[in-house]
Amino acid sequence: MDRKKFTIYAASICAIMGVAAGYGVSKGNALLPAIAFVIGVSLIALGKRGVKEVMEDERTYRISEKASRRIYQVFVTSAALIGTTLIALNKHAEAGYTLAFSACALLVLYLLFYSYYNRKAL
């Protein structure tokens, strides 16, 4: 399979996943979107194995690392600031706590992964 065929294949799988998730949500079934997600990701991973061309290289990984780090920095900072502001103003406190706790959870995850990869690199 070449890259163009894989792109069409992956887009088709994503569309089917979207339809299944939408149907599951409309019927109040939380299990159907979860199953569609697992099956869809598995099918895409299997399809990616069949691609003979180079899909990613070191440059792609480096750009992805930089983009991920910047998104992390922006989201955690924004979520913490907006969350504490909403809590302090006593407006939408539930949303404020959700944002604040998600920022804390991401910080903990970051520290765990950082320490793991730091040990692995040594």
C-alpha positions, 0 to 999 in steps of 0.5 A: 500500500502506498501513502495515498491509499493509506491516507484514504484508508485511514480517513475512511476508518475515521469516518466510520468511527465518527458515525459509530460514535455519533450513533452510540451517543444518540442512543445513549450507549457509551460502549459503542463509541469505545468499541469503535475507537479501539477497533478503528485504531487497531485497523489503522495501525494494521494498515500502517504496517502495510505501507512500504514508503517512509511515513515518518523520519527523524525530522518529523519526530523532532517537529512533533516533540517541539509542537507537543511541548509547546501545546503542553506549555500553553494548555497547562498555563491557560488551564491553571490561570482560567481555572483559578480565575473561575474558582476565585470569581465563584462563577462556574466553579465546577469548570474551574476545578476541572481545569485546575485538576486537569492542569495538575494531572498533566503536570504529574504525567509530565514529571512521570514521563520525564523521569522515565525518559531521563533514566532511559537515556542514561 
